[in-house]
Amino acid sequence: MIIKRTDRRCYFCKERKPLSEFGKHRSANQGNSYLCKSCNRERNQKFYYKDQEKYIRLKREYEAKHKGTEKFKLKHKKRWLQVKNSPILYGHAKANAKLCHEVKMGRMKREPCERCGEVKTEGHHHKGYDKPLEVMWLCVRHHHSIHHELRLNDI
């Protein structure tokens, strides 16, 4: 007689949790990951923030290589439909579009990073989507660090 378990012990935090708290993993025992979802998220964030410039570069290279393919177009169309149906994401997209338009028309200029003073600023952070032109100009590293801080404050 085969007994199927309903819980599993996380390798990282050592807690017993229901199987719904574990992601799928084909090669693992019972088809579930050995890390619970929260520990796995924490582990992935550590890897990303340790070498985030590498991951950003790899993402840009992938996008440049696959930009014209049908799979890429379908993925972005699906993402746009998600944005359009979410009031928060749609407000973010509208604010970004308005800011980019103002920069392109020359009515607004990119400024150095507010944290480190780096001249090349590829990122900006909206203080509120209802005021799309009030932004903090940031380099990529500091823009990601602000979002990381905000995520930690939400937890």
N, C-alpha and C positions, 0 to 999 in steps of 0.2 A: 504494500500500500504506500502510495506517494503522498507525503504531507507537504502542502504548500504553505509557506510562511506568509504572514500578513505584515511583518515588520522586519526591519534590518538595522544593524548597528553601523553608524557612520564611522569611517576610518579616521576622520579628522577630529571631530568633536566627541567621539566615543558614546554618543547618545543613541538609544533605541528609538526609531521613528517608524511610522507606517510607510509602506512601500510607495505611496503616493508622494512622499517627500523626497524621493530619489528619481533622478532622470533615467532614461533608457540607456543601456549599454549592452550591445549584442554579445560581446565576448565575455562579459562578466557573469558571475554566478546568478542564476535566475533572471538574467536579462536586465538587471538594474545596476546603476552606477554604485561604486563603493563610497562615494561622497554624497551627502545630502545636498539638496539644491542650494541652500543658503551657504554652506561651506564651499561648494563648487563656485558659486558666484564670487565669494570673497577671494578664493584662490585665483580665479581668472582676472579679477581686478588687480591683484598684486602683480601678476605677470605683465599685464597691459601697462600699468603705470611705471613699472620698472624700466620698460623699453618702449614707451608709447610712440616716440618719433619713428622707430622702425615700423610699427604697425600702421601708422598714418601713411608712411611712404609706400608700403606694400599695398594698401588699399587704393592709393592714387594710381599706382602702376597697373593694378588689376582693372580699375575703371577705364584708364586710357586704352588698355588692350582690348577690352570687351564692349566698349561704348556702343558700337553700331549693331551688335548682335540682337536677335529677336528675344533671347532669354533676358538680356539686360533691359531691353525696352519693356518687356512684360513685368519684370520685377519693379521697375520704377513706376509703371502705370498702376500696379497694385498698391504700391506705397502711397501714391498720390491720392488714390481713392480712400485709403485709411486716413490721410491728413484731412481731406475734404469733409469726411464724416465726423471728425473729432473737433469740437470747438477750440480746445486748447492748442492742438497742433495747427489748426487752420489759422488761428491768431498769430502764432509763431511764424508761419509761412508768409502771411501777409506783411508782417512787420519786417521780415528779412527782405522781401521783394521791394518794399518801399525804400528801405535804407540803401539797397544795392542800386536802385534807380537814381536816388539822389547823388550817390557817389559817381555813378556813370555820367550823369548830366553835369557834374562839376560843382554842384551846389553844396556839396559836403566833401571834406577831405578825410582820408584815413590819417589817424594820428599815431604817434609811438605808443608802445605798450604802457599802460598806466602803472604796472607793477615794476617792470625792469627797465623800461626806457628803450627797448629794442625797436628800431625804426620799421622793420618789416612786420607789419601786423596783418595776419591773415584772418584773425578772428575778432569778433565783437560779442559783447554780452548785453542783452536788452534788460533794462531795469524793470520794465513792464511793457507788455505788448500793446497796451492802449496808447503808449507814447513811443512809437517806433524809432524816432530819431534821437532819443536819449539813450545812448549806449556807452559802455566802457570799451575802449579799444584795447585789445589784448593780443599778445603773441599766442601761438597755438598751445604752448606749454601752460601758460597761465590761464587760458580759457578752459582747458581741460581740468586744471586744478580747482577752479571755481566750481565747476559742475560736480567734481568729486566732493568738495566741501559741502555743497548743497545736498547731495545724496546722503552724506553722513549725518547731516542735521535732520533729514527726514526720518531716519531709522530710529 
